């Protein structure tokens, strides 16, 4: 029965304003779906469980991150909370989880070492838009939606690793 299901890949940017991306490459429509990390934990859990019923899922790929140097204690606490919450939700689904360091998926995407800070985010968005031109990574005023380009890039990395 599972052999008839489409393959799907999750990428997760666990930042304070991060995102989770479901990538279904073989789907003709709605092949990229985002959920922000501000979504309630029970809704995220249900979305993951429903995805597991509908698709053949690779382990959910979550960015392996650490605290942000120079950020406030409160900011780092919220960041750590999101990472732990997401890991707990993912592990409770029994789908499986894998981690990837930012530099690993960025290198695979083609991010040059010369890019730093916010320039990395812009370059990730530029490259991910080349690969997935219909991806909804910009808001109505043209600014980047937090975490979406990174989450899609991580899902792309997951697809390359598990395809």
Backbone as a chain_set.jsonl record, in Angstrom:
{"seq": "XXXXXXXXXXXXXXXXXXXXXXXXXXXXXXXXXXXXXXXXXXXXXXXXXXXXXXXXXXXXXXXXXXXXXXXXXXXXXXXXXXXXXXXXXXXXXXXXXXXXXXXXXXXXXXXXXXXXXXXXXXXXXXXXXXXXXXXXXXXXXXXXXXXXXXXXXXXXXXXXXXX", "coords": {"N": [[0.821, -1.19, 0.0], [1.926, 1.28, 0.807], [3.68, 1.706, -1.253], [2.334, 3.024, -3.224], [2.111, 5.576, -2.407], [3.11, 8.999, -2.609], [6.467, 10.254, -2.364], [7.702, 12.273, 0.262], [9.193, 15.11, 1.891], [10.385, 16.647, 4.811], [11.569, 19.764, 5.969], [13.038, 21.632, 8.532], [13.367, 24.699, 10.027], [14.255, 25.726, 13.015], [14.161, 28.257, 14.236], [13.344, 31.181, 16.311], [11.414, 32.529, 14.918], [10.853, 30.582, 13.003], [10.29, 28.012, 10.487], [8.482, 25.242, 9.085], [8.722, 23.022, 6.431], [6.994, 21.171, 4.033], [7.85, 19.195, 1.408], [6.843, 17.939, -1.591], [7.914, 16.566, -4.181], [6.876, 15.209, -6.471], [4.248, 15.942, -6.655], [1.805, 17.69, -8.487], [0.481, 20.061, -7.934], [0.446, 22.355, -5.187], [2.909, 21.507, -4.032], [4.663, 22.391, -2.187], [4.447, 23.134, 1.108], [4.033, 25.236, 3.866], [4.476, 25.67, 7.411], [4.468, 27.785, 10.129], [6.699, 28.113, 12.937], [5.347, 29.2, 14.991], [2.922, 28.071, 15.054], [0.516, 26.167, 16.875], [1.663, 23.573, 19.111], [0.069, 21.183, 19.162], [-1.301, 21.341, 16.728], [0.842, 21.23, 14.926], [1.77, 18.639, 15.467], [-0.475, 17.089, 14.668], [-0.534, 17.757, 11.926], [1.88, 16.627, 11.064], [1.384, 13.899, 11.601], [-0.822, 13.421, 9.901], [0.427, 13.859, 7.454], [2.16, 11.702, 7.434], [0.38, 9.64, 7.043], [-0.548, 10.161, 4.491], [1.682, 10.363, 2.788], [4.84, 8.809, 1.812], [7.279, 9.228, 3.982], [10.506, 10.619, 4.394], [12.966, 10.644, 7.051], [12.342, 13.381, 9.232], [13.969, 16.338, 8.628], [15.818, 18.395, 10.624], [17.268, 21.493, 11.398], [20.425, 21.522, 12.872], [21.256, 23.369, 15.359], [22.781, 25.933, 17.43], [23.022, 28.146, 20.299], [22.645, 31.699, 19.697], [25.289, 33.762, 19.188], [25.756, 36.836, 20.856], [23.068, 37.401, 21.011], [20.241, 38.163, 23.114], [19.646, 36.799, 26.425], [16.99, 36.054, 26.78], [16.129, 35.806, 24.139], [17.762, 33.696, 23.222], [16.798, 31.741, 24.946], [14.13, 31.414, 24.077], [14.658, 30.524, 21.507], [16.001, 28.099, 22.063], [13.883, 26.809, 23.357], [12.068, 26.49, 21.206], [13.549, 24.743, 19.563], [13.735, 22.435, 21.211], [10.98, 21.877, 21.606], [10.111, 21.349, 18.981], [11.744, 19.137, 18.342], [10.758, 17.321, 20.214], [8.064, 17.041, 19.378], [8.455, 15.991, 16.802], [9.809, 13.575, 17.415], [7.781, 12.299, 18.83], [6.02, 11.536, 16.874], [6.986, 9.299, 15.657], [8.015, 9.228, 13.117], [10.624, 9.641, 12.48], [13.801, 11.269, 12.696], [16.283, 13.49, 11.535], [19.312, 15.362, 11.595], [20.899, 18.38, 10.458], [23.727, 20.382, 9.997], [23.872, 23.949, 9.638], [25.886, 24.924, 7.843], [26.361, 22.668, 6.26], [23.971, 22.122, 4.7], [23.832, 24.578, 3.457], [26.203, 24.7, 1.986], [25.787, 22.591, 0.191], [23.688, 23.677, -1.224], [24.988, 25.656, -2.517], [25.967, 27.97, -1.408], [28.308, 30.417, -1.111], [31.304, 30.755, 0.83], [31.884, 33.374, 1.329], [29.593, 34.784, 2.012], [27.875, 36.262, 4.734], [25.97, 36.493, 7.799], [22.968, 38.323, 7.402], [23.188, 38.411, 4.674], [23.528, 35.795, 3.907], [20.962, 34.734, 4.246], [19.573, 36.125, 2.254], [20.883, 35.174, -0.021], [20.314, 32.434, 0.153], [17.537, 32.56, -0.237], [17.479, 33.591, -2.86], [18.719, 31.513, -4.33], [17.041, 29.338, -3.722], [14.676, 30.16, -4.837], [15.326, 29.972, -7.503], [15.398, 27.228, -7.852], [12.874, 26.405, -6.939], [10.583, 28.066, -8.181], [7.903, 28.721, -7.639], [7.615, 28.785, -4.934], [6.377, 30.066, -1.885], [7.92, 32.301, -0.404], [8.115, 34.929, 0.134], [6.606, 37.82, 1.605], [3.563, 39.864, 1.319], [4.54, 42.429, 0.819], [6.948, 41.984, -0.31], [9.107, 41.299, 1.298], [11.234, 38.815, 2.874], [9.719, 35.931, 4.24], [10.022, 34.854, 7.497], [12.201, 32.18, 8.031], [11.196, 30.492, 5.996], [12.545, 30.162, 3.443], [14.895, 28.944, 4.322], [13.826, 26.614, 5.567], [12.705, 25.318, 3.339], [15.033, 24.928, 1.856], [16.33, 23.14, 3.551], [14.529, 21.001, 3.445], [14.901, 20.38, 0.771], [17.576, 19.56, 0.875], [17.169, 17.285, 2.454], [15.658, 15.757, 0.662], [17.591, 15.276, -1.339], [19.371, 13.746, 0.132], [17.867, 11.478, 0.934], [16.604, 10.458, -1.306]], "CA": [[0.0, 0.0, 0.0], [2.77, 2.476, 0.898], [4.394, 1.93, -2.499], [1.525, 3.915, -4.055], [2.171, 6.92, -1.843], [4.183, 9.873, -3.071], [7.518, 10.537, -1.397], [7.672, 13.651, 0.757], [10.353, 15.455, 2.711], [10.212, 17.799, 5.69], [12.718, 20.543, 6.406], [12.615, 22.436, 9.672], [14.218, 25.768, 10.56], [13.631, 25.878, 14.331], [14.37, 29.579, 14.814], [12.25, 31.795, 17.059], [10.394, 32.771, 13.893], [11.227, 29.614, 11.989], [9.257, 27.435, 9.642], [8.581, 23.843, 8.693], [8.32, 22.91, 5.029], [6.726, 19.863, 3.45], [8.172, 19.207, -0.015], [6.364, 16.747, -2.292], [8.392, 16.882, -5.525], [6.078, 14.612, -7.547], [2.912, 16.547, -6.658], [1.723, 18.708, -9.535], [0.026, 21.299, -7.307], [0.692, 22.412, -3.732], [4.008, 20.594, -3.692], [5.424, 23.006, -1.104], [3.525, 23.629, 2.13], [4.753, 25.765, 5.017], [3.844, 25.948, 8.701], [5.385, 28.567, 10.948], [6.934, 27.499, 14.251], [4.412, 29.795, 15.951], [1.731, 27.224, 15.044], [0.437, 25.461, 18.158], [2.282, 22.241, 19.069], [-0.879, 20.123, 18.816], [-1.566, 21.436, 15.292], [2.021, 20.707, 14.232], [1.754, 17.188, 15.643], [-1.523, 16.541, 13.804], [-0.114, 17.927, 10.537], [2.911, 15.618, 10.799], [0.743, 12.578, 11.588], [-1.609, 13.327, 8.671], [1.382, 13.73, 6.354], [2.681, 10.336, 7.471], [-0.654, 8.772, 6.485], [-0.74, 10.472, 3.074], [2.911, 10.265, 2.008], [5.979, 8.062, 2.318], [8.145, 10.297, 4.486], [11.882, 10.446, 4.854], [13.078, 11.245, 8.379], [12.185, 14.83, 9.231], [15.284, 16.974, 8.737], [15.783, 19.612, 11.42], [18.567, 22.153, 11.445], [21.163, 21.311, 14.116], [21.724, 24.714, 15.661], [23.142, 26.241, 18.813], [22.621, 29.507, 20.667], [23.085, 32.757, 18.792], [26.203, 34.677, 19.877], [25.355, 38.242, 20.854], [21.628, 37.543, 21.24], [19.886, 38.263, 24.534], [19.341, 35.532, 27.091], [15.589, 35.743, 26.477], [16.081, 35.375, 22.739], [18.35, 32.36, 23.163], [15.898, 30.825, 25.647], [13.014, 31.156, 23.165], [15.238, 29.724, 20.431], [16.194, 26.755, 22.62], [12.552, 26.253, 23.596], [11.532, 26.044, 19.914], [14.298, 23.567, 19.124], [13.307, 21.307, 22.035], [9.582, 21.583, 21.329], [10.014, 20.71, 17.666], [12.336, 17.805, 18.421], [9.81, 16.481, 20.954], [6.916, 16.749, 18.506], [8.918, 15.095, 15.739], [10.083, 12.254, 17.981], [6.53, 11.672, 19.256], [5.282, 11.033, 15.711], [7.642, 8.054, 15.234], [8.374, 9.326, 11.699], [12.076, 9.623, 12.393], [14.367, 12.608, 12.643], [17.693, 13.616, 11.184], [19.74, 16.749, 11.768], [21.903, 18.868, 9.518], [24.335, 21.658, 10.374], [23.595, 24.98, 8.629], [26.937, 24.994, 6.815], [26.265, 21.512, 5.365], [22.942, 22.313, 3.676], [24.162, 25.793, 2.697], [27.253, 24.339, 1.031], [25.161, 21.782, -0.843], [22.863, 24.587, -2.021], [25.905, 26.468, -3.311], [26.243, 29.232, -0.726], [29.748, 30.661, -1.008], [31.778, 31.098, 2.176], [31.997, 34.833, 1.472], [28.352, 35.347, 2.539], [27.784, 36.268, 6.195], [24.791, 37.102, 8.404], [21.737, 38.483, 6.624], [23.479, 38.146, 3.261], [23.31, 34.361, 3.689], [19.513, 34.548, 4.082], [19.202, 36.643, 0.927], [21.429, 34.264, -1.028], [19.512, 31.21, 0.238], [16.259, 32.862, -0.89], [17.718, 33.731, -4.299], [18.991, 30.197, -4.905], [15.883, 28.455, -3.56], [13.691, 30.638, -5.812], [15.733, 29.426, -8.8], [15.043, 25.811, -7.867], [11.43, 26.3, -6.708], [10.099, 29.419, -8.473], [6.555, 28.984, -7.119], [7.634, 28.755, -3.461], [5.875, 31.27, -1.231], [8.885, 32.669, 0.631], [8.056, 36.383, 0.314], [5.333, 38.357, 2.053], [2.866, 40.717, 0.352], [5.331, 43.623, 0.509], [8.183, 41.559, -0.944], [10.132, 40.869, 2.25], [11.311, 37.385, 3.144], [8.971, 35.4, 5.377], [11.017, 34.231, 8.366], [12.428, 30.75, 8.084], [10.65, 29.684, 4.904], [13.567, 29.785, 2.457], [15.775, 27.982, 4.988], [13.104, 25.351, 5.741], [12.62, 24.679, 2.029], [16.384, 24.477, 1.508], [16.594, 21.953, 4.376], [13.714, 19.93, 2.84], [15.608, 20.039, -0.47], [18.726, 18.77, 1.325], [16.611, 15.995, 2.886], [15.3, 15.019, -0.549], [18.818, 14.806, -1.977], [19.983, 12.713, 0.969], [17.05, 10.274, 1.081], [15.944, 10.053, -2.552]], "C": [[0.867, 1.256, 0.0], [3.518, 2.743, -0.402], [3.614, 2.83, -3.456], [1.553, 5.356, -3.552], [3.324, 7.707, -2.463], [5.211, 10.063, -1.967], [7.449, 12.009, -1.008], [8.796, 13.845, 1.764], [10.028, 16.694, 3.538], [11.558, 18.447, 5.956], [12.244, 21.482, 7.489], [13.702, 23.419, 10.084], [13.613, 26.133, 11.908], [13.797, 27.249, 14.979], [13.148, 30.111, 15.533], [11.086, 32.149, 16.13], [10.7, 31.857, 12.709], [10.036, 29.08, 11.223], [9.538, 25.956, 9.418], [8.041, 23.771, 7.275], [8.114, 21.449, 4.657], [6.943, 19.994, 1.951], [7.739, 17.871, -0.615], [6.706, 16.944, -3.77], [7.509, 16.368, -6.664], [4.656, 15.156, -7.622], [2.871, 17.628, -7.729], [1.273, 20.056, -8.986], [0.284, 21.211, -5.808], [1.809, 21.459, -3.312], [4.924, 21.154, -2.614], [4.428, 23.63, -0.125], [4.34, 24.052, 3.344], [3.854, 25.832, 6.247], [4.88, 26.709, 9.513], [5.551, 27.903, 12.31], [6.078, 28.141, 15.335], [3.084, 29.043, 15.967], [1.711, 26.422, 16.341], [1.027, 24.054, 18.036], [1.316, 21.124, 18.676], [-1.233, 20.155, 17.328], [-0.38, 20.92, 14.476], [2.056, 19.186, 14.291], [0.741, 16.547, 14.695], [-1.139, 16.643, 12.329], [0.94, 16.895, 10.157], [2.294, 14.224, 10.698], [-0.086, 12.384, 10.311], [-0.702, 13.15, 7.457], [1.928, 12.314, 6.276], [1.664, 9.341, 6.909], [-0.759, 8.942, 4.968], [0.49, 10.192, 2.21], [3.882, 9.248, 2.616], [7.015, 9.106, 2.705], [9.552, 9.807, 4.786], [11.921, 10.953, 6.295], [12.987, 12.774, 8.274], [13.538, 15.467, 9.519], [15.132, 18.292, 9.489], [17.203, 20.183, 11.492], [19.183, 21.981, 12.83], [21.866, 22.617, 14.474], [22.117, 24.84, 17.131], [22.722, 27.676, 19.108], [23.258, 30.536, 19.729], [24.004, 33.709, 19.552], [25.728, 36.128, 19.747], [23.867, 38.464, 21.07], [21.36, 37.59, 22.741], [19.596, 36.877, 25.106], [17.911, 35.1, 26.781], [15.421, 35.207, 25.068], [16.62, 33.959, 22.602], [17.467, 31.329, 23.867], [14.735, 30.441, 24.738], [13.477, 30.258, 22.013], [15.402, 28.272, 20.894], [14.872, 26.055, 22.883], [11.981, 25.701, 22.291], [12.234, 24.783, 19.431], [13.818, 22.333, 19.895], [11.871, 20.89, 21.754], [9.451, 20.838, 20.0], [10.609, 19.312, 17.672], [11.396, 16.844, 19.154], [8.609, 16.086, 20.11], [7.319, 15.751, 17.434], [9.137, 13.686, 16.286], [8.797, 11.547, 18.404], [5.723, 11.126, 18.09], [5.801, 9.69, 15.232], [7.959, 8.048, 13.741], [9.882, 9.157, 11.539], [12.59, 11.041, 12.211], [15.843, 12.516, 12.282], [18.046, 15.087, 11.379], [20.799, 17.095, 10.733], [22.419, 20.206, 10.024], [24.054, 22.686, 9.271], [24.625, 25.007, 7.501], [26.837, 23.841, 5.819], [25.202, 21.728, 4.29], [23.212, 23.563, 2.837], [25.213, 25.497, 1.633], [26.665, 23.545, -0.128], [24.294, 22.641, -1.77], [23.724, 25.478, -2.913], [26.192, 27.83, -2.714], [27.755, 29.369, -0.56], [30.103, 31.099, 0.408], [31.847, 32.602, 2.407], [30.739, 35.462, 2.072], [28.296, 35.196, 4.05], [26.447, 36.88, 6.612], [23.568, 37.134, 7.506], [21.957, 38.242, 5.131], [23.297, 36.667, 2.924], [21.83, 34.118, 3.424], [19.053, 35.001, 2.695], [19.669, 35.702, -0.173], [20.667, 32.94, -1.027], [18.195, 31.439, -0.506], [16.422, 32.942, -2.405], [17.903, 32.361, -4.956], [17.769, 29.276, -4.833], [14.774, 28.863, -4.53], [14.037, 30.153, -7.218], [15.294, 27.966, -8.938], [13.53, 25.619, -7.795], [10.777, 27.67, -6.926], [8.711, 29.738, -7.914], [6.498, 29.014, -5.592], [7.229, 30.105, -2.876], [6.801, 31.647, -0.069], [8.918, 34.168, 0.898], [6.658, 36.791, 0.763], [4.723, 39.281, 1.009], [3.647, 41.974, -0.04], [6.702, 43.269, -0.072], [9.292, 41.114, -0.011], [10.105, 39.363, 2.455], [10.462, 37.017, 4.354], [9.944, 34.565, 6.2], [11.021, 32.718, 8.268], [12.008, 29.944, 6.874], [11.702, 29.252, 3.879], [14.504, 28.746, 3.061], [15.097, 26.623, 5.132], [12.986, 24.598, 4.416], [13.993, 24.164, 1.587], [16.751, 23.218, 2.298], [15.781, 20.765, 3.853], [14.361, 19.451, 1.535], [16.835, 19.164, -0.149], [18.269, 17.362, 1.735], [16.266, 15.134, 1.674], [16.553, 14.464, -1.231], [19.467, 13.666, -1.185], [19.203, 11.399, 0.934], [16.367, 9.805, -0.199], [16.661, 8.867, -3.166]], "O": [[0.576, 2.203, -0.731], [3.949, 3.87, -0.645], [4.192, 3.349, -4.411], [1.056, 6.256, -4.23], [4.37, 7.149, -2.795], [4.876, 10.037, -0.783], [7.174, 12.874, -1.839], [9.277, 12.903, 2.393], [9.468, 17.665, 3.029], [12.564, 17.762, 6.145], [11.166, 22.067, 7.38], [14.811, 23.024, 10.442], [12.569, 26.782, 11.955], [13.586, 27.375, 16.185], [12.05, 29.572, 15.394], [9.921, 32.073, 16.52], [10.793, 32.305, 11.566], [8.93, 29.615, 11.296], [10.67, 25.488, 9.544], [7.023, 24.386, 6.957], [8.961, 20.599, 4.934], [6.294, 20.809, 1.296], [8.207, 16.81, -0.202], [5.875, 17.437, -4.533], [7.403, 17.015, -7.706], [3.933, 14.852, -8.571], [3.817, 18.405, -7.857], [1.651, 21.095, -9.528], [0.334, 20.121, -5.238], [1.665, 20.701, -2.353], [5.854, 20.479, -2.172], [3.669, 24.531, -0.48], [5.224, 23.325, 3.797], [2.643, 26.024, 6.144], [6.043, 26.31, 9.571], [4.649, 27.21, 12.781], [6.079, 27.68, 16.476], [2.216, 29.333, 16.791], [2.763, 26.038, 16.852], [0.908, 23.416, 16.989], [1.695, 20.215, 17.937], [-1.443, 19.101, 16.727], [-0.567, 20.254, 13.458], [2.335, 18.524, 13.292], [1.057, 15.581, 14.001], [-1.39, 15.714, 11.561], [0.904, 16.346, 9.056], [2.647, 13.454, 9.805], [-0.056, 11.311, 9.708], [-1.018, 12.388, 6.543], [2.137, 11.784, 5.185], [2.049, 8.31, 6.357], [-1.026, 7.979, 4.249], [0.361, 9.827, 1.041], [3.758, 8.876, 3.783], [7.565, 9.79, 1.841], [9.755, 8.733, 5.352], [10.988, 11.633, 6.722], [13.503, 13.372, 7.329], [14.173, 15.17, 10.531], [14.413, 19.19, 9.052], [18.186, 19.455, 11.626], [18.54, 22.262, 13.841], [22.938, 22.923, 13.952], [21.823, 23.972, 17.952], [22.132, 28.342, 18.257], [24.263, 30.272, 19.069], [23.551, 34.396, 20.468], [25.35, 36.578, 18.665], [23.44, 39.597, 21.289], [22.166, 37.11, 23.538], [19.338, 35.921, 24.375], [17.652, 33.919, 26.547], [14.661, 34.267, 24.835], [16.008, 33.118, 21.944], [17.392, 30.177, 23.438], [14.391, 29.263, 24.641], [12.762, 29.344, 21.602], [14.992, 27.34, 20.203], [14.747, 24.85, 22.661], [11.468, 24.582, 22.261], [11.586, 23.857, 18.944], [13.527, 21.301, 19.291], [11.57, 19.699, 21.671], [8.762, 19.822, 19.912], [10.044, 18.396, 17.074], [11.257, 15.686, 18.758], [8.185, 14.931, 20.126], [6.608, 14.778, 17.186], [8.694, 12.711, 15.68], [8.724, 10.32, 18.343], [4.817, 10.319, 18.304], [5.118, 9.006, 14.471], [8.151, 6.982, 13.156], [10.344, 8.585, 10.553], [11.909, 11.9, 11.65], [16.546, 11.585, 12.676], [17.172, 15.953, 11.331], [21.495, 16.226, 10.209], [21.637, 21.065, 10.433], [24.002, 22.328, 8.095], [24.26, 25.104, 6.329], [27.189, 24.009, 4.652], [25.477, 21.545, 3.104], [22.868, 23.61, 1.656], [25.121, 25.99, 0.509], [26.997, 23.79, -1.288], [24.184, 22.356, -2.962], [23.258, 25.989, -3.932], [26.612, 28.746, -3.421], [28.396, 28.525, 0.065], [29.302, 31.733, 1.094], [31.866, 33.056, 3.551], [30.81, 36.574, 2.595], [28.625, 34.139, 4.588], [25.864, 37.68, 5.881], [23.175, 36.122, 6.925], [21.018, 37.907, 4.409], [22.952, 36.323, 1.793], [21.471, 33.39, 2.498], [18.244, 34.335, 2.049], [18.946, 35.457, -1.139], [20.403, 32.381, -2.091], [17.785, 30.605, -1.313], [15.593, 32.418, -3.148], [17.319, 32.082, -6.004], [17.496, 28.525, -5.77], [14.016, 28.013, -4.997], [13.143, 29.945, -8.038], [14.873, 27.531, -10.01], [12.969, 24.779, -8.499], [10.453, 28.36, -5.959], [8.378, 30.909, -7.732], [5.433, 29.247, -5.021], [7.69, 31.153, -3.328], [6.511, 31.356, 1.092], [9.648, 34.633, 1.773], [5.66, 36.194, 0.359], [5.294, 39.467, -0.066], [3.431, 42.522, -1.121], [7.527, 44.154, -0.299], [10.315, 40.604, -0.468], [9.081, 38.714, 2.238], [10.484, 37.71, 5.371], [10.611, 33.677, 5.67], [9.988, 32.063, 8.404], [12.433, 28.797, 6.737], [11.738, 28.084, 3.492], [14.869, 27.776, 2.396], [15.71, 25.593, 4.856], [13.148, 23.378, 4.377], [14.094, 23.082, 1.009], [17.412, 22.327, 1.766], [16.285, 19.642, 3.82], [14.362, 18.256, 1.239], [17.09, 18.164, -0.819], [18.917, 16.371, 1.398], [16.545, 13.935, 1.654], [16.569, 13.308, -1.654], [20.038, 12.742, -1.763], [19.803, 10.324, 0.906], [15.614, 8.831, -0.164], [16.256, 8.379, -4.221]]}, "num_chains": 1, "name": "protein.A"}
